[in-house]
Amino acid sequence: MPDNPASSILQMSDVVVRHGDRIVLQIDEFAIAFGEVVALVGPNGAGKTTLLHVAALLRHVDQGDVFIGGEQATRRSALVLRRRTALVFQDALLFDRSVMANAASGLRFRGVGRRDAEVRAMLWLDRFGVAHLAHRSARFLSGGEAQRVSLARAFAVGPKLLLLDEPFSALDSATRDQLIPELGLRLRETNTDAILVTHDLDEALAFADRLGVMLTGRLAQIGKPDAVIARPVTLEVARFLGIENLLPAHVVAVTSAAITVTTATTPSVTLRLSLPAHGIVRPASRGVLAIRAVDIDLRPRGSDLPTGWNALPGRIVAGRLTRLGHTIDVDCGIPLRVFDTKRSFGRAYGAGQEIVVGIAPGAIHLIEISS
């Protein structure tokens, strides 16, 4: 994370925001590098929107420093710096005027003449596919159309930092699936830095250069999306990320090649894990094994698995079809949930069938709790 505020479009240091006697946001360090899109996920009440309002300079901090483009935000500089940002809300929040008047309103508030504002607004209405609605009243737009107008209004002002507060949560799934890649494309085309706040992990992964998980007002973890998902730093982060298999375990041996653990179940199961890229695992420590359902390979009993994999014989307990594949519950001495995208799975396997599951040592992450 950049230490020099001038190297970031946004930097927060030692920020504390209180609501009465309660701390609702506490951020030690958080920065958005130039050319970066960061997604923040977390449950309701985690502080995501408060952080976004601090970044938009709509909420004063009780403690700490906020820099926009290298300049410190103060009460005196807030108005000028605020104009470097644009905020898109969950609800489109359009005026009861024409689509064009709404799309041009941000520019008009910044003192741009009507003609120039409408030319720039029309360009963005066209890019978001709603130019044909320019003269329609905003009152009669669908939810998806209204959010497209809201996005056009935000992009029209040329923000250095775009702040997106749950912009898709009020949309139906078909509209959301169409609009998400469009917005991602516009961000890349314009090289616009952005923060997306959402509770939907799939939305976050569609945008993020980095993924942050917020819990109880703090940034619990932030990093490259694949690293955060594969290596949650705490059990709370793992649970929020929806990691399906979380198994208490004890470390029984640590060598230069691998970690051996036994599950804290009856009966126990022994598994081999890869050594972590960072940190040291202590022998005799206890923790929780985090294994994603998509990282477990399920095969007919007797099948060969790659050398070095953990092989656990078991049987299928139940399975169900989802939009993207099959979710299967298996009993291998320990309960495991497996996800398989093969459409043929349902015809090939059934409840009670004997199988073997294979888990690569690198697919098991140990969240160490204590010695």
Residue pairs with C-beta under 8 A, 6 or more apart in sequence:
1 29
1 30
1 31
2 8
2 11
2 31
2 33
5 11
5 67
5 70
5 71
5 72
6 69
6 70
7 33
7 34
7 70
8 31
8 32
8 33
8 34
8 67
8 70
9 32
9 33
9 34
9 36
9 68
9 69
9 160
9 161
9 193
10 30
10 31
10 32
10 55
10 66
10 67
10 68
10 161
10 193
10 195
11 29
11 30
11 31
11 32
11 65
11 66
11 67
12 27
12 29
12 30
12 31
12 51
12 54
12 55
12 64
12 65
12 66
12 67
13 28
13 29
13 64
13 65
14 27
14 28
14 29
14 63
14 64
14 65
15 25
15 26
15 27
15 30
15 54
15 61
15 63
15 64
15 65
15 66
16 23
16 25
16 26
16 61
16 62
16 63
16 64
17 23
17 24
17 25
17 26
17 50
17 54
17 59
17 61
17 62
18 24
18 62
23 217
24 47
24 50
24 217
25 47
25 50
25 51
25 54
25 217
26 217
26 218
27 51
27 64
27 218
27 219
28 219
30 51
30 212
30 219
30 222
32 38
32 161
32 193
32 195
33 193
34 193
35 191
35 193
36 193
36 209
36 210
37 187
37 193
37 194
37 195
37 196
37 207
37 208
37 209
38 194
38 195
38 196
38 208
38 209
38 210
38 211
38 212
38 222
39 195
39 196
39 197
39 198
39 203
39 204
39 205
39 207
39 208
39 210
39 211
39 212
39 225
40 48
40 51
40 52
40 195
40 196
40 197
40 198
40 204
40 212
40 213
40 214
40 219
41 48
41 198
41 199
41 200
41 201
41 204
41 211
41 212
41 213
41 214
41 240
42 48
42 199
42 213
42 214
42 215
42 240
43 199
43 215
43 240
44 199
46 214
46 215
46 216
46 217
47 214
47 216
47 217
47 218
48 197
48 214
49 165
49 166
49 197
50 59
50 217
51 195
51 197
51 214
52 87
52 163
52 165
52 195
52 197
53 59
54 61
54 66
55 66
55 85
55 161
55 163
55 195
56 82
56 85
56 87
56 163
57 66
57 68
57 73
57 78
57 81
57 82
57 85
58 82
58 87
60 75
65 72
65 73
66 72
66 73
67 73
68 81
68 84
68 85
68 160
68 161
69 81
69 84
69 160
71 77
71 81
73 81
83 110
83 157
84 159
84 160
84 161
85 159
85 160
85 161
85 162
85 163
86 106
86 153
86 154
86 155
86 157
86 159
86 161
86 162
86 163
87 154
87 163
87 165
88 147
88 150
88 151
88 154
88 162
88 163
88 164
88 165
88 167
89 150
89 165
89 166
89 167
90 165
90 166
90 167
90 169
90 170
91 170
92 141
92 143
92 146
92 147
92 149
92 150
93 150
94 102
94 138
94 141
94 146
94 149
94 150
95 101
95 102
95 105
95 138
96 137
96 138
96 139
97 137
97 138
98 134
98 135
98 136
98 137
98 138
99 125
99 130
99 133
99 134
99 135
99 136
99 137
99 138
99 141
99 149
100 118
100 121
100 122
100 125
100 134
100 135
102 138
102 149
102 150
102 153
103 121
103 122
103 124
103 125
103 134
103 149
103 152
103 153
103 156
104 114
104 117
104 118
104 120
104 121
104 153
104 156
105 153
106 153
106 154
106 156
106 157
107 116
107 117
107 120
107 121
107 156
107 157
108 114
108 117
110 157
112 120
117 156
120 156
121 152
121 153
121 156
122 131
122 134
123 156
124 151
124 152
124 153
124 155
124 156
125 131
125 133
125 134
125 148
125 149
125 152
127 152
127 155
127 186
128 148
128 149
128 151
128 152
128 155
128 182
128 186
129 148
129 182
130 145
130 148
130 149
130 152
133 141
133 145
133 149
138 146
138 149
141 149
142 175
143 170
143 171
143 172
143 175
144 171
144 172
144 175
144 178
144 179
147 167
147 168
147 170
147 171
147 179
148 179
150 167
151 167
151 183
151 186
154 162
155 162
155 186
155 190
155 192
159 192
160 192
160 193
161 192
161 193
161 194
161 195
162 187
162 192
162 193
162 194
162 195
163 194
163 195
163 197
164 183
164 194
164 195
164 196
164 197
164 198
165 197
166 197
166 198
166 199
167 183
167 196
168 176
168 179
168 180
168 198
168 200
168 203
169 198
169 199
169 200
171 179
176 203
180 203
180 206
180 207
181 206
183 207
184 206
184 207
186 192
187 194
187 207
194 207
196 203
196 204
196 207
196 208
198 204
201 241
201 242
204 211
204 225
205 211
205 225
208 225
209 224
210 222
210 223
210 224
210 225
211 222
211 223
211 224
211 225
211 228
211 229
212 219
212 221
212 222
213 219
213 220
213 221
213 222
213 228
213 232
213 237
213 240
213 241
214 220
215 236
215 237
215 240
220 233
220 234
220 236
220 237
221 228
221 232
221 233
221 234
221 237
222 228
228 237
228 241
229 241
229 292
230 292
230 365
231 276
231 365
232 238
232 241
232 243
232 290
232 365
232 367
233 367
234 367
235 246
235 288
235 367
235 369
238 246
238 288
238 290
238 367
239 246
243 290
243 291
243 292
244 291
244 292
244 293
244 337
244 339
245 289
245 290
245 291
245 292
245 293
245 296
245 336
245 337
246 288
246 289
246 290
247 263
247 264
247 265
247 288
247 289
247 291
247 334
248 263
248 264
248 265
248 286
248 287
248 288
248 289
249 261
249 262
249 263
249 264
249 271
249 286
249 287
249 288
249 289
249 366
250 261
250 262
250 264
250 284
250 285
250 286
251 259
251 260
251 261
251 281
251 282
251 283
251 284
251 285
251 286
251 287
251 366
251 368
252 260
252 261
252 262
252 270
252 283
252 284
253 259
253 260
253 283
254 260
254 275
254 281
254 282
254 283
256 275
257 275
258 272
258 273
258 274
258 275
258 361
259 272
259 273
259 274
259 275
259 281
259 366
260 270
260 271
260 272
260 273
261 270
261 271
261 273
261 289
261 366
262 268
262 269
262 270
262 271
263 269
263 270
263 271
263 289
263 334
264 286
265 333
265 334
267 333
268 333
269 312
269 332
269 333
269 334
271 289
271 310
271 359
271 361
271 364
272 308
272 310
272 361
273 289
273 361
273 364
273 365
273 366
274 361
274 362
274 364
275 281
276 366
281 366
281 368
282 368
282 371
284 371
285 368
285 369
285 370
285 371
286 368
286 369
286 370
286 371
287 366
287 367
287 368
287 369
288 366
288 367
288 369
289 364
289 365
289 366
289 367
290 364
290 365
290 366
290 367
291 336
291 359
291 363
291 364
291 365
292 363
293 327
293 337
293 338
293 339
294 339
295 359
295 360
295 363
296 336
296 338
296 339
296 357
296 358
296 359
296 363
297 305
297 309
297 357
297 358
297 359
298 328
298 330
298 338
298 340
298 349
298 355
298 356
298 357
298 358
299 305
299 355
299 356
299 357
299 358
300 355
300 356
301 313
301 354
301 355
301 356
302 356
303 356
305 311
305 356
305 358
306 358
306 360
308 360
308 361
309 358
309 359
309 360
309 361
310 358
310 359
310 360
310 361
310 364
311 356
311 357
311 358
312 332
312 333
312 334
312 336
312 356
312 357
312 358
312 359
313 332
313 354
313 355
313 356
314 330
314 331
314 332
314 333
314 336
314 354
314 355
314 356
314 357
315 330
315 331
315 352
315 353
315 354
315 355
316 328
316 329
316 330
316 349
316 350
316 351
316 352
316 353
316 355
317 329
317 330
317 331
317 335
317 351
318 328
318 329
318 351
319 326
319 327
319 328
319 329
319 345
319 346
319 349
319 350
319 351
320 326
320 327
321 346
324 341
325 339
325 340
325 341
325 342
325 343
325 345
326 339
326 340
326 341
326 342
326 345
326 346
327 337
327 338
327 339
328 337
328 338
328 339
328 340
328 345
328 349
329 335
329 336
329 337
329 338
330 336
330 337
330 338
330 355
330 357
332 357
336 357
338 357
349 355
